Every structure is written in structure tokens, then in C-alpha cells.
């Protein structure tokens, strides 16, 4: 079971508390330029799921990597307001010949909790690239 706590200050901002972490977000149009929106936090959760699984599968698939970077973008529909399409580009920085990009992407897309939840409600397209250093 997962749980979070959240609170807001009228006409100001809000925050979500998860264990020892706190994430502030905007709840007014003025704060949207300074703080993440709820939609951006949602995409951040999607990104965190993918990056956590990169680490998880690096152990299971026995490959080494120095870092990973992820760009996520989404198309929002107005009526009803919802995410319609999410695209991502995942770059794995590695010189390890054991890194199987296709299998890694298959595993990320099959075993990610947030990924699987999101793909039930909108289209998800991704690209995984190996970048040698």
C-alpha cells in the first residue's frame, strides 16, 4: 500500500509529503510559472518509475551504466481534461556490451507500476537509446 499526505495554502501553493520528501506545486495561475503543476508532478512520477526500473533491470540484466536521462512530454486534451499522449526519450549512458536496449525497454514497459497504470488511460510512445562515452 502507498500513501501520501498533502496540504495547501489558499491563493498560494500546496505540497505533497512522501516519507521524508516534500514536493511543492502551484495551485494558482501565478504560481504555475514558479512551481510544478499537478500535471508536471504526474509526469515526474512517470519519469521516476522509468528511471527506478533502469536501475532495477541493470542488476537483473547484469549491465553497467554511468547515468540515465529522460525527457517526457505530454499532450493534454481539454474536453475532458486529461493526458492523451505521453512520449519519452530515455538515454542510457553506458559502454557495456551486455546492455540490450530492446529488452530493457520491453521490461520497463511491462513491469513499471506507474507506466502500466498510465498506458491504460492514454497512448504512450518511447525511445530508448544507448549513448557510449
Protein Blocks (a to p, Z undefined) as FASTA:
>chain_A
ZZddddddehiaddddehjbccdddfbfklmmmmccfklmmmmmmmmmmmmmmmmmmmmn
opacfbdcddddddddfbdcddfbdcdddddddfbfklcfklmmmmmmmmgmklmmmmmm
mccddddddddZZ
